[in-house]
Amino acid sequence: MSLAAQIKPISYLKSNAAEIIKDFATNPEPLIITQNGEAKMVVMDIHEYEKQQETMALLKLISIGRKEFEEGKYQEADAFFSEMDKE
């Protein structure tokens, strides 16, 4: 389904909420809700939302790791494993 078909006015959300929920079972694409012709919110399937949140968390961890690496806040693998063997 095209992105344009997934943009609906707030009146559509108000009158079709149950149908929108049912449709997520077959089409999990987010639904953009407009008010006065302007995008105001996104309605999405909970499973898609959870996947998106997991992806964002992983990207944040990668970003933190990259920053720490650039700042020299890392340990060589051999030294790390030697430390782990001592414990």
PDB file of N, CA, C and O in Angstrom, chain B, residues numbered from 101:
ATOM      1  N   MET B 101       0.854  -1.183   0.000  1.00  0.00           N
ATOM      2  CA  MET B 101       0.000   0.000   0.000  1.00  0.00           C
ATOM      3  C   MET B 101       0.894   1.238   0.000  1.00  0.00           C
ATOM      4  O   MET B 101       1.920   1.253   0.681  1.00  0.00           O
ATOM      5  N   SER B 102       0.529   2.262  -0.742  1.00  0.00           N
ATOM      6  CA  SER B 102       1.362   3.450  -0.845  1.00  0.00           C
ATOM      7  C   SER B 102       1.262   4.302   0.413  1.00  0.00           C
ATOM      8  O   SER B 102       0.294   4.223   1.169  1.00  0.00           O
ATOM      9  N   LEU B 103       2.287   5.113   0.612  1.00  0.00           N
ATOM     10  CA  LEU B 103       2.318   5.978   1.790  1.00  0.00           C
ATOM     11  C   LEU B 103       1.125   6.930   1.796  1.00  0.00           C
ATOM     12  O   LEU B 103       0.564   7.204   2.857  1.00  0.00           O
ATOM     13  N   ALA B 104       0.734   7.433   0.637  1.00  0.00           N
ATOM     14  CA  ALA B 104      -0.392   8.370   0.559  1.00  0.00           C
ATOM     15  C   ALA B 104      -1.676   7.742   1.089  1.00  0.00           C
ATOM     16  O   ALA B 104      -2.508   8.434   1.676  1.00  0.00           O
ATOM     17  N   ALA B 105      -1.843   6.441   0.888  1.00  0.00           N
ATOM     18  CA  ALA B 105      -3.045   5.763   1.365  1.00  0.00           C
ATOM     19  C   ALA B 105      -3.042   5.624   2.879  1.00  0.00           C
ATOM     20  O   ALA B 105      -4.078   5.331   3.476  1.00  0.00           O
ATOM     21  N   GLN B 106      -1.889   5.829   3.506  1.00  0.00           N
ATOM     22  CA  GLN B 106      -1.782   5.688   4.949  1.00  0.00           C
ATOM     23  C   GLN B 106      -1.812   7.039   5.664  1.00  0.00           C
ATOM     24  O   GLN B 106      -1.449   7.128   6.837  1.00  0.00           O
ATOM     25  N   ILE B 107      -2.230   8.059   4.984  1.00  0.00           N
ATOM     26  CA  ILE B 107      -2.395   9.381   5.602  1.00  0.00           C
ATOM     27  C   ILE B 107      -3.891   9.658   5.667  1.00  0.00           C
ATOM     28  O   ILE B 107      -4.571   9.695   4.641  1.00  0.00           O
ATOM     29  N   LYS B 108      -4.392   9.852   6.874  1.00  0.00           N
ATOM     30  CA  LYS B 108      -5.836  10.033   7.060  1.00  0.00           C
ATOM     31  C   LYS B 108      -6.090  11.210   8.002  1.00  0.00           C
ATOM     32  O   LYS B 108      -5.259  11.511   8.858  1.00  0.00           O
ATOM     33  N   PRO B 109      -7.240  11.876   7.846  1.00  0.00           N
ATOM     34  CA  PRO B 109      -7.595  12.961   8.768  1.00  0.00           C
ATOM     35  C   PRO B 109      -8.031  12.398  10.122  1.00  0.00           C
ATOM     36  O   PRO B 109      -8.394  11.227  10.229  1.00  0.00           O
ATOM     37  N   ILE B 110      -7.992  13.228  11.129  1.00  0.00           N
ATOM     38  CA  ILE B 110      -8.360  12.812  12.486  1.00  0.00           C
ATOM     39  C   ILE B 110      -9.801  12.300  12.536  1.00  0.00           C
ATOM     40  O   ILE B 110     -10.113  11.427  13.346  1.00  0.00           O
ATOM     41  N   SER B 111     -10.670  12.820  11.696  1.00  0.00           N
ATOM     42  CA  SER B 111     -12.058  12.351  11.673  1.00  0.00           C
ATOM     43  C   SER B 111     -12.121  10.865  11.286  1.00  0.00           C
ATOM     44  O   SER B 111     -12.986  10.137  11.773  1.00  0.00           O
ATOM     45  N   TYR B 112     -11.212  10.416  10.415  1.00  0.00           N
ATOM     46  CA  TYR B 112     -11.159   9.006  10.035  1.00  0.00           C
ATOM     47  C   TYR B 112     -10.784   8.158  11.250  1.00  0.00           C
ATOM     48  O   TYR B 112     -11.376   7.102  11.473  1.00  0.00           O
ATOM     49  N   LEU B 113      -9.820   8.604  12.023  1.00  0.00           N
ATOM     50  CA  LEU B 113      -9.406   7.886  13.232  1.00  0.00           C
ATOM     51  C   LEU B 113     -10.569   7.784  14.214  1.00  0.00           C
ATOM     52  O   LEU B 113     -10.820   6.721  14.782  1.00  0.00           O
ATOM     53  N   LYS B 114     -11.274   8.891  14.409  1.00  0.00           N
ATOM     54  CA  LYS B 114     -12.393   8.914  15.352  1.00  0.00           C
ATOM     55  C   LYS B 114     -13.493   7.924  14.963  1.00  0.00           C
ATOM     56  O   LYS B 114     -14.047   7.236  15.820  1.00  0.00           O
ATOM     57  N   SER B 115     -13.800   7.860  13.692  1.00  0.00           N
ATOM     58  CA  SER B 115     -14.932   7.029  13.276  1.00  0.00           C
ATOM     59  C   SER B 115     -14.548   5.601  12.860  1.00  0.00           C
ATOM     60  O   SER B 115     -15.430   4.770  12.645  1.00  0.00           O
ATOM     61  N   ASN B 116     -13.253   5.307  12.746  1.00  0.00           N
ATOM     62  CA  ASN B 116     -12.843   3.987  12.266  1.00  0.00           C
ATOM     63  C   ASN B 116     -11.791   3.319  13.150  1.00  0.00           C
ATOM     64  O   ASN B 116     -11.030   2.481  12.668  1.00  0.00           O
ATOM     65  N   ALA B 117     -11.737   3.666  14.409  1.00  0.00           N
ATOM     66  CA  ALA B 117     -10.682   3.147  15.290  1.00  0.00           C
ATOM     67  C   ALA B 117     -10.649   1.624  15.329  1.00  0.00           C
ATOM     68  O   ALA B 117      -9.577   1.030  15.218  1.00  0.00           O
ATOM     69  N   ALA B 118     -11.797   0.988  15.484  1.00  0.00           N
ATOM     70  CA  ALA B 118     -11.836  -0.481  15.561  1.00  0.00           C
ATOM     71  C   ALA B 118     -11.356  -1.106  14.250  1.00  0.00           C
ATOM     72  O   ALA B 118     -10.630  -2.099  14.268  1.00  0.00           O
ATOM     73  N   GLU B 119     -11.750  -0.542  13.140  1.00  0.00           N
ATOM     74  CA  GLU B 119     -11.337  -1.059  11.836  1.00  0.00           C
ATOM     75  C   GLU B 119      -9.832  -0.884  11.629  1.00  0.00           C
ATOM     76  O   GLU B 119      -9.170  -1.763  11.079  1.00  0.00           O
ATOM     77  N   ILE B 120      -9.306   0.236  12.066  1.00  0.00           N
ATOM     78  CA  ILE B 120      -7.867   0.485  11.959  1.00  0.00           C
ATOM     79  C   ILE B 120      -7.096  -0.591  12.722  1.00  0.00           C
ATOM     80  O   ILE B 120      -6.103  -1.122  12.223  1.00  0.00           O
ATOM     81  N   ILE B 121      -7.549  -0.905  13.912  1.00  0.00           N
ATOM     82  CA  ILE B 121      -6.895  -1.936  14.725  1.00  0.00           C
ATOM     83  C   ILE B 121      -6.936  -3.280  14.007  1.00  0.00           C
ATOM     84  O   ILE B 121      -5.927  -3.984  13.961  1.00  0.00           O
ATOM     85  N   LYS B 122      -8.080  -3.643  13.448  1.00  0.00           N
ATOM     86  CA  LYS B 122      -8.198  -4.905  12.706  1.00  0.00           C
ATOM     87  C   LYS B 122      -7.259  -4.925  11.508  1.00  0.00           C
ATOM     88  O   LYS B 122      -6.629  -5.944  11.224  1.00  0.00           O
ATOM     89  N   ASP B 123      -7.165  -3.803  10.807  1.00  0.00           N
ATOM     90  CA  ASP B 123      -6.324  -3.719   9.608  1.00  0.00           C
ATOM     91  C   ASP B 123      -4.842  -3.918   9.919  1.00  0.00           C
ATOM     92  O   ASP B 123      -4.088  -4.372   9.059  1.00  0.00           O
ATOM     93  N   PHE B 124      -4.423  -3.590  11.124  1.00  0.00           N
ATOM     94  CA  PHE B 124      -3.014  -3.778  11.475  1.00  0.00           C
ATOM     95  C   PHE B 124      -2.607  -5.251  11.422  1.00  0.00           C
ATOM     96  O   PHE B 124      -1.425  -5.558  11.268  1.00  0.00           O
ATOM     97  N   ALA B 125      -3.567  -6.161  11.546  1.00  0.00           N
ATOM     98  CA  ALA B 125      -3.255  -7.597  11.476  1.00  0.00           C
ATOM     99  C   ALA B 125      -2.726  -7.977  10.096  1.00  0.00           C
ATOM    100  O   ALA B 125      -1.887  -8.871   9.981  1.00  0.00           O
ATOM    101  N   THR B 126      -3.202  -7.313   9.059  1.00  0.00           N
ATOM    102  CA  THR B 126      -2.769  -7.636   7.695  1.00  0.00           C
ATOM    103  C   THR B 126      -1.851  -6.582   7.093  1.00  0.00           C
ATOM    104  O   THR B 126      -1.102  -6.872   6.160  1.00  0.00           O
ATOM    105  N   ASN B 127      -1.902  -5.365   7.617  1.00  0.00           N
ATOM    106  CA  ASN B 127      -1.067  -4.280   7.100  1.00  0.00           C
ATOM    107  C   ASN B 127      -0.515  -3.471   8.271  1.00  0.00           C
ATOM    108  O   ASN B 127      -1.167  -2.537   8.739  1.00  0.00           O
ATOM    109  N   PRO B 128       0.676  -3.819   8.745  1.00  0.00           N
ATOM    110  CA  PRO B 128       1.221  -3.144   9.927  1.00  0.00           C
ATOM    111  C   PRO B 128       1.838  -1.767   9.657  1.00  0.00           C
ATOM    112  O   PRO B 128       2.479  -1.193  10.537  1.00  0.00           O
ATOM    113  N   GLU B 129       1.649  -1.239   8.453  1.00  0.00           N
ATOM    114  CA  GLU B 129       2.204   0.081   8.140  1.00  0.00           C
ATOM    115  C   GLU B 129       1.600   1.149   9.051  1.00  0.00           C
ATOM    116  O   GLU B 129       0.398   1.125   9.317  1.00  0.00           O
ATOM    117  N   PRO B 130       2.416   2.079   9.529  1.00  0.00           N
ATOM    118  CA  PRO B 130       1.890   3.160  10.382  1.00  0.00           C
ATOM    119  C   PRO B 130       0.866   4.016   9.639  1.00  0.00           C
ATOM    120  O   PRO B 130       0.897   4.132   8.413  1.00  0.00           O
ATOM    121  N   LEU B 131      -0.017   4.595  10.391  1.00  0.00           N
ATOM    122  CA  LEU B 131      -1.058   5.465   9.859  1.00  0.00           C
ATOM    123  C   LEU B 131      -0.773   6.882  10.353  1.00  0.00           C
ATOM    124  O   LEU B 131      -0.742   7.134  11.558  1.00  0.00           O
ATOM    125  N   ILE B 132      -0.566   7.797   9.421  1.00  0.00           N
ATOM    126  CA  ILE B 132      -0.299   9.193   9.773  1.00  0.00           C
ATOM    127  C   ILE B 132      -1.637   9.918   9.866  1.00  0.00           C
ATOM    128  O   ILE B 132      -2.442   9.881   8.935  1.00  0.00           O
ATOM    129  N   ILE B 133      -1.862  10.569  10.989  1.00  0.00           N
ATOM    130  CA  ILE B 133      -3.112  11.289  11.224  1.00  0.00           C
ATOM    131  C   ILE B 133      -2.859  12.792  11.068  1.00  0.00           C
ATOM    132  O   ILE B 133      -1.914  13.350  11.625  1.00  0.00           O
ATOM    133  N   THR B 134      -3.738  13.417  10.291  1.00  0.00           N
ATOM    134  CA  THR B 134      -3.609  14.858  10.080  1.00  0.00           C
ATOM    135  C   THR B 134      -4.736  15.610  10.781  1.00  0.00           C
ATOM    136  O   THR B 134      -5.818  15.076  11.023  1.00  0.00           O
ATOM    137  N   GLN B 135      -4.446  16.849  11.090  1.00  0.00           N
ATOM    138  CA  GLN B 135      -5.456  17.758  11.643  1.00  0.00           C
ATOM    139  C   GLN B 135      -5.276  19.083  10.922  1.00  0.00           C
ATOM    140  O   GLN B 135      -4.189  19.661  10.918  1.00  0.00           O
ATOM    141  N   ASN B 136      -6.339  19.549  10.321  1.00  0.00           N
ATOM    142  CA  ASN B 136      -6.289  20.769   9.507  1.00  0.00           C
ATOM    143  C   ASN B 136      -5.222  20.665   8.418  1.00  0.00           C
ATOM    144  O   ASN B 136      -4.534  21.638   8.110  1.00  0.00           O
ATOM    145  N   GLY B 137      -5.097  19.462   7.838  1.00  0.00           N
ATOM    146  CA  GLY B 137      -4.159  19.245   6.736  1.00  0.00           C
ATOM    147  C   GLY B 137      -2.707  19.089   7.137  1.00  0.00           C
ATOM    148  O   GLY B 137      -1.840  18.974   6.271  1.00  0.00           O
ATOM    149  N   GLU B 138      -2.426  19.083   8.410  1.00  0.00           N
ATOM    150  CA  GLU B 138      -1.048  18.994   8.898  1.00  0.00           C
ATOM    151  C   GLU B 138      -0.862  17.698   9.697  1.00  0.00           C
ATOM    152  O   GLU B 138      -1.689  17.362  10.545  1.00  0.00           O
ATOM    153  N   ALA B 139       0.225  16.977   9.420  1.00  0.00           N
ATOM    154  CA  ALA B 139       0.507  15.737  10.151  1.00  0.00           C
ATOM    155  C   ALA B 139       0.687  16.051  11.635  1.00  0.00           C
ATOM    156  O   ALA B 139       1.458  16.937  12.002  1.00  0.00           O
ATOM    157  N   LYS B 140      -0.041  15.307  12.492  1.00  0.00           N
ATOM    158  CA  LYS B 140      -0.016  15.565  13.932  1.00  0.00           C
ATOM    159  C   LYS B 140       0.409  14.360  14.754  1.00  0.00           C
ATOM    160  O   LYS B 140       0.983  14.517  15.831  1.00  0.00           O
ATOM    161  N   MET B 141       0.130  13.144  14.255  1.00  0.00           N
ATOM    162  CA  MET B 141       0.467  11.962  15.036  1.00  0.00           C
ATOM    163  C   MET B 141       0.586  10.746  14.127  1.00  0.00           C
ATOM    164  O   MET B 141       0.178  10.766  12.966  1.00  0.00           O
ATOM    165  N   VAL B 142       1.155   9.695  14.692  1.00  0.00           N
ATOM    166  CA  VAL B 142       1.282   8.426  13.985  1.00  0.00           C
ATOM    167  C   VAL B 142       0.640   7.348  14.840  1.00  0.00           C
ATOM    168  O   VAL B 142       0.883   7.279  16.045  1.00  0.00           O
ATOM    169  N   VAL B 143      -0.180   6.507  14.221  1.00  0.00           N
ATOM    170  CA  VAL B 143      -0.787   5.366  14.892  1.00  0.00           C
ATOM    171  C   VAL B 143      -0.122   4.134  14.286  1.00  0.00           C
ATOM    172  O   VAL B 143      -0.054   3.985  13.066  1.00  0.00           O
ATOM    173  N   MET B 144       0.370   3.250  15.164  1.00  0.00           N
ATOM    174  CA  MET B 144       1.042   2.066  14.639  1.00  0.00           C
ATOM    175  C   MET B 144       0.771   0.837  15.485  1.00  0.00           C
ATOM    176  O   MET B 144       0.410   0.937  16.657  1.00  0.00           O
ATOM    177  N   ASP B 145       0.951  -0.316  14.876  1.00  0.00           N
ATOM    178  CA  ASP B 145       0.785  -1.598  15.534  1.00  0.00           C
ATOM    179  C   ASP B 145       1.788  -1.717  16.686  1.00  0.00           C
ATOM    180  O   ASP B 145       2.940  -1.307  16.544  1.00  0.00           O
ATOM    181  N   ILE B 146       1.365  -2.269  17.812  1.00  0.00           N
ATOM    182  CA  ILE B 146       2.213  -2.350  18.990  1.00  0.00           C
ATOM    183  C   ILE B 146       3.467  -3.184  18.733  1.00  0.00           C
ATOM    184  O   ILE B 146       4.539  -2.859  19.243  1.00  0.00           O
ATOM    185  N   HIS B 147       3.344  -4.255  17.949  1.00  0.00           N
ATOM    186  CA  HIS B 147       4.516  -5.092  17.672  1.00  0.00           C
ATOM    187  C   HIS B 147       5.531  -4.341  16.819  1.00  0.00           C
ATOM    188  O   HIS B 147       6.736  -4.478  17.029  1.00  0.00           O
ATOM    189  N   GLU B 148       5.061  -3.554  15.867  1.00  0.00           N
ATOM    190  CA  GLU B 148       5.957  -2.732  15.062  1.00  0.00           C
ATOM    191  C   GLU B 148       6.611  -1.663  15.928  1.00  0.00           C
ATOM    192  O   GLU B 148       7.795  -1.369  15.763  1.00  0.00           O
ATOM    193  N   TYR B 149       5.853  -1.083  16.841  1.00  0.00           N
ATOM    194  CA  TYR B 149       6.388  -0.081  17.759  1.00  0.00           C
ATOM    195  C   TYR B 149       7.496  -0.684  18.625  1.00  0.00           C
ATOM    196  O   TYR B 149       8.556  -0.082  18.796  1.00  0.00           O
ATOM    197  N   GLU B 150       7.242  -1.878  19.171  1.00  0.00           N
ATOM    198  CA  GLU B 150       8.242  -2.539  20.015  1.00  0.00           C
ATOM    199  C   GLU B 150       9.510  -2.850  19.226  1.00  0.00           C
ATOM    200  O   GLU B 150      10.614  -2.673  19.740  1.00  0.00           O
ATOM    201  N   LYS B 151       9.365  -3.312  17.979  1.00  0.00           N
ATOM    202  CA  LYS B 151      10.537  -3.574  17.142  1.00  0.00           C
ATOM    203  C   LYS B 151      11.310  -2.284  16.886  1.00  0.00           C
ATOM    204  O   LYS B 151      12.541  -2.272  16.903  1.00  0.00           O
ATOM    205  N   GLN B 152      10.581  -1.211  16.650  1.00  0.00           N
ATOM    206  CA  GLN B 152      11.216   0.079  16.411  1.00  0.00           C
ATOM    207  C   GLN B 152      11.982   0.543  17.648  1.00  0.00           C
ATOM    208  O   GLN B 152      13.090   1.067  17.534  1.00  0.00           O
ATOM    209  N   GLN B 153      11.397   0.352  18.819  1.00  0.00           N
ATOM    210  CA  GLN B 153      12.061   0.744  20.064  1.00  0.00           C
ATOM    211  C   GLN B 153      13.327  -0.084  20.298  1.00  0.00           C
ATOM    212  O   GLN B 153      14.343   0.451  20.743  1.00  0.00           O
ATOM    213  N   GLU B 154      13.273  -1.380  20.002  1.00  0.00           N
ATOM    214  CA  GLU B 154      14.462  -2.232  20.133  1.00  0.00           C
ATOM    215  C   GLU B 154      15.561  -1.778  19.180  1.00  0.00           C
ATOM    216  O   GLU B 154      16.734  -1.728  19.550  1.00  0.00           O
ATOM    217  N   THR B 155      15.177  -1.450  17.958  1.00  0.00           N
ATOM    218  CA  THR B 155      16.143  -0.965  16.977  1.00  0.00           C
ATOM    219  C   THR B 155      16.785   0.328  17.448  1.00  0.00           C
ATOM    220  O   THR B 155      18.000   0.496  17.344  1.00  0.00           O
ATOM    221  N   MET B 156      15.974   1.241  17.967  1.00  0.00           N
ATOM    222  CA  MET B 156      16.509   2.510  18.464  1.00  0.00           C
ATOM    223  C   MET B 156      17.470   2.292  19.638  1.00  0.00           C
ATOM    224  O   MET B 156      18.494   2.968  19.735  1.00  0.00           O
ATOM    225  N   ALA B 157      17.142   1.351  20.525  1.00  0.00           N
ATOM    226  CA  ALA B 157      18.022   1.054  21.659  1.00  0.00           C
ATOM    227  C   ALA B 157      19.357   0.507  21.174  1.00  0.00           C
ATOM    228  O   ALA B 157      20.407   0.890  21.690  1.00  0.00           O
ATOM    229  N   LEU B 158      19.326  -0.385  20.191  1.00  0.00           N
ATOM    230  CA  LEU B 158      20.570  -0.935  19.652  1.00  0.00           C
ATOM    231  C   LEU B 158      21.405   0.147  18.972  1.00  0.00           C
ATOM    232  O   LEU B 158      22.625   0.188  19.135  1.00  0.00           O
ATOM    233  N   LEU B 159      20.754   1.014  18.219  1.00  0.00           N
ATOM    234  CA  LEU B 159      21.477   2.107  17.572  1.00  0.00           C
ATOM    235  C   LEU B 159      22.109   3.037  18.598  1.00  0.00           C
ATOM    236  O   LEU B 159      23.213   3.538  18.388  1.00  0.00           O
ATOM    237  N   LYS B 160      21.416   3.266  19.700  1.00  0.00           N
ATOM    238  CA  LYS B 160      21.966   4.115  20.755  1.00  0.00           C
ATOM    239  C   LYS B 160      23.199   3.464  21.377  1.00  0.00           C
ATOM    240  O   LYS B 160      24.190   4.143  21.643  1.00  0.00           O
ATOM    241  N   LEU B 161      23.143   2.148  21.610  1.00  0.00           N
ATOM    242  CA  LEU B 161      24.298   1.437  22.161  1.00  0.00           C
ATOM    243  C   LEU B 161      25.486   1.497  21.209  1.00  0.00           C
ATOM    244  O   LEU B 161      26.624   1.683  21.642  1.00  0.00           O
ATOM    245  N   ILE B 162      25.225   1.341  19.920  1.00  0.00           N
ATOM    246  CA  ILE B 162      26.301   1.442  18.931  1.00  0.00           C
ATOM    247  C   ILE B 162      26.904   2.838  18.951  1.00  0.00           C
ATOM    248  O   ILE B 162      28.125   2.990  18.899  1.00  0.00           O
ATOM    249  N   SER B 163      26.063   3.846  19.026  1.00  0.00           N
ATOM    250  CA  SER B 163      26.534   5.233  19.058  1.00  0.00           C
ATOM    251  C   SER B 163      27.391   5.493  20.295  1.00  0.00           C
ATOM    252  O   SER B 163      28.440   6.130  20.204  1.00  0.00           O
ATOM    253  N   ILE B 164      26.949   5.003  21.440  1.00  0.00           N
ATOM    254  CA  ILE B 164      27.715   5.173  22.683  1.00  0.00           C
ATOM    255  C   ILE B 164      29.058   4.465  22.559  1.00  0.00           C
ATOM    256  O   ILE B 164      30.095   5.015  22.930  1.00  0.00           O
ATOM    257  N   GLY B 165      29.034   3.239  22.033  1.00  0.00           N
ATOM    258  CA  GLY B 165      30.271   2.479  21.862  1.00  0.00           C
ATOM    259  C   GLY B 165      31.240   3.173  20.932  1.00  0.00           C
ATOM    260  O   GLY B 165      32.438   3.231  21.209  1.00  0.00           O
ATOM    261  N   ARG B 166      30.733   3.699  19.836  1.00  0.00           N
ATOM    262  CA  ARG B 166      31.595   4.410  18.882  1.00  0.00           C
ATOM    263  C   ARG B 166      32.221   5.646  19.532  1.00  0.00           C
ATOM    264  O   ARG B 166      33.404   5.925  19.340  1.00  0.00           O
ATOM    265  N   LYS B 167      31.425   6.374  20.295  1.00  0.00           N
ATOM    266  CA  LYS B 167      31.930   7.578  20.966  1.00  0.00           C
ATOM    267  C   LYS B 167      33.018   7.204  21.966  1.00  0.00           C
ATOM    268  O   LYS B 167      34.064   7.851  22.015  1.00  0.00           O
ATOM    269  N   GLU B 168      32.777   6.161  22.766  1.00  0.00           N
ATOM    270  CA  GLU B 168      33.782   5.732  23.741  1.00  0.00           C
ATOM    271  C   GLU B 168      35.048   5.264  23.048  1.00  0.00           C
ATOM    272  O   GLU B 168      36.149   5.524  23.534  1.00  0.00           O
ATOM    273  N   PHE B 169      34.913   4.578  21.923  1.00  0.00           N
ATOM    274  CA  PHE B 169      36.085   4.135  21.167  1.00  0.00           C
ATOM    275  C   PHE B 169      36.899   5.328  20.692  1.00  0.00           C
ATOM    276  O   PHE B 169      38.123   5.349  20.818  1.00  0.00           O
ATOM    277  N   GLU B 170      36.200   6.330  20.141  1.00  0.00           N
ATOM    278  CA  GLU B 170      36.876   7.534  19.650  1.00  0.00           C
ATOM    279  C   GLU B 170      37.578   8.289  20.776  1.00  0.00           C
ATOM    280  O   GLU B 170      38.594   8.946  20.549  1.00  0.00           O
ATOM    281  N   GLU B 171      37.035   8.194  21.994  1.00  0.00           N
ATOM    282  CA  GLU B 171      37.642   8.856  23.153  1.00  0.00           C
ATOM    283  C   GLU B 171      38.737   8.001  23.791  1.00  0.00           C
ATOM    284  O   GLU B 171      39.335   8.397  24.791  1.00  0.00           O
ATOM    285  N   GLY B 172      38.992   6.843  23.218  1.00  0.00           N
ATOM    286  CA  GLY B 172      40.037   5.970  23.745  1.00  0.00           C
ATOM    287  C   GLY B 172      39.603   5.177  24.964  1.00  0.00           C
ATOM    288  O   GLY B 172      40.443   4.630  25.678  1.00  0.00           O
ATOM    289  N   LYS B 173      38.320   5.109  25.205  1.00  0.00           N
ATOM    290  CA  LYS B 173      37.795   4.390  26.368  1.00  0.00           C
ATOM    291  C   LYS B 173      37.488   2.945  25.979  1.00  0.00           C
ATOM    292  O   LYS B 173      36.329   2.533  25.929  1.00  0.00           O
ATOM    293  N   TYR B 174      38.532   2.196  25.708  1.00  0.00           N
ATOM    294  CA  TYR B 174      38.346   0.792  25.370  1.00  0.00           C
ATOM    295  C   TYR B 174      39.554  -0.001  25.857  1.00  0.00           C
ATOM    296  O   TYR B 174      40.566   0.560  26.277  1.00  0.00           O
ATOM    297  N   GLN B 175      39.419  -1.296  25.789  1.00  0.00           N
ATOM    298  CA  GLN B 175      40.466  -2.193  26.257  1.00  0.00           C
ATOM    299  C   GLN B 175      40.714  -3.225  25.158  1.00  0.00           C
ATOM    300  O   GLN B 175      39.774  -3.702  24.521  1.00  0.00           O
ATOM    301  N   GLU B 176      41.967  -3.560  24.943  1.00  0.00           N
ATOM    302  CA  GLU B 176      42.289  -4.590  23.952  1.00  0.00           C
ATOM    303  C   GLU B 176      41.635  -5.905  24.365  1.00  0.00           C
ATOM    304  O   GLU B 176      41.509  -6.190  25.556  1.00  0.00           O
ATOM    305  N   ALA B 177      41.224  -6.698  23.394  1.00  0.00           N
ATOM    306  CA  ALA B 177      40.517  -7.947  23.658  1.00  0.00           C
ATOM    307  C   ALA B 177      41.343  -8.898  24.532  1.00  0.00           C
ATOM    308  O   ALA B 177      40.800  -9.506  25.455  1.00  0.00           O
ATOM    309  N   ASP B 178      42.640  -9.035  24.260  1.00  0.00           N
ATOM    310  CA  ASP B 178      43.489  -9.940  25.049  1.00  0.00           C
ATOM    311  C   ASP B 178      43.502  -9.544  26.517  1.00  0.00           C
ATOM    312  O   ASP B 178      43.403 -10.394  27.402  1.00  0.00           O
ATOM    313  N   ALA B 179      43.626  -8.246  26.768  1.00  0.00           N
ATOM    314  CA  ALA B 179      43.645  -7.764  28.153  1.00  0.00           C
ATOM    315  C   ALA B 179      42.295  -8.013  28.822  1.00  0.00           C
ATOM    316  O   ALA B 179      42.237  -8.401  29.989  1.00  0.00           O
ATOM    317  N   PHE B 180      41.232  -7.793  28.093  1.00  0.00           N
ATOM    318  CA  PHE B 180      39.892  -8.019  28.642  1.00  0.00           C
ATOM    319  C   PHE B 180      39.703  -9.479  29.022  1.00  0.00           C
ATOM    320  O   PHE B 180      39.247  -9.783  30.125  1.00  0.00           O
ATOM    321  N   PHE B 181      40.053 -10.386  28.112  1.00  0.00           N
ATOM    322  CA  PHE B 181      39.854 -11.810  28.393  1.00  0.00           C
ATOM    323  C   PHE B 181      40.783 -12.303  29.499  1.00  0.00           C
ATOM    324  O   PHE B 181      40.410 -13.190  30.267  1.00  0.00           O
ATOM    325  N   SER B 182      41.970 -11.747  29.587  1.00  0.00           N
ATOM    326  CA  SER B 182      42.868 -12.104  30.690  1.00  0.00           C
ATOM    327  C   SER B 182      42.261 -11.699  32.033  1.00  0.00           C
ATOM    328  O   SER B 182      42.328 -12.440  33.014  1.00  0.00           O
ATOM    329  N   GLU B 183      41.667 -10.504  32.052  1.00  0.00           N
ATOM    330  CA  GLU B 183      40.997 -10.041  33.267  1.00  0.00           C
ATOM    331  C   GLU B 183      39.818 -10.945  33.636  1.00  0.00           C
ATOM    332  O   GLU B 183      39.601 -11.254  34.807  1.00  0.00           O
ATOM    333  N   MET B 184      39.074 -11.355  32.633  1.00  0.00           N
ATOM    334  CA  MET B 184      37.914 -12.215  32.866  1.00  0.00           C
ATOM    335  C   MET B 184      38.338 -13.596  33.396  1.00  0.00           C
ATOM    336  O   MET B 184      37.661 -14.187  34.237  1.00  0.00           O
ATOM    337  N   ASP B 185      39.467 -14.090  32.885  1.00  0.00           N
ATOM    338  CA  ASP B 185      39.969 -15.395  33.339  1.00  0.00           C
ATOM    339  C   ASP B 185      40.375 -15.359  34.797  1.00  0.00           C
ATOM    340  O   ASP B 185      40.267 -16.366  35.495  1.00  0.00           O
ATOM    341  N   LYS B 186      40.842 -14.213  35.267  1.00  0.00           N
ATOM    342  CA  LYS B 186      41.251 -14.069  36.690  1.00  0.00           C
ATOM    343  C   LYS B 186      40.057 -14.151  37.635  1.00  0.00           C
ATOM    344  O   LYS B 186      40.184 -14.586  38.779  1.00  0.00           O
ATOM    345  N   GLU B 187      38.886 -13.724  37.135  1.00  0.00           N
ATOM    346  CA  GLU B 187      37.688 -13.701  37.997  1.00  0.00           C
ATOM    347  C   GLU B 187      37.017 -14.983  38.012  1.00  0.00           C
ATOM    348  O   GLU B 187      35.997 -15.137  38.683  1.00  0.00           O
TER     349      GLU B 187
END
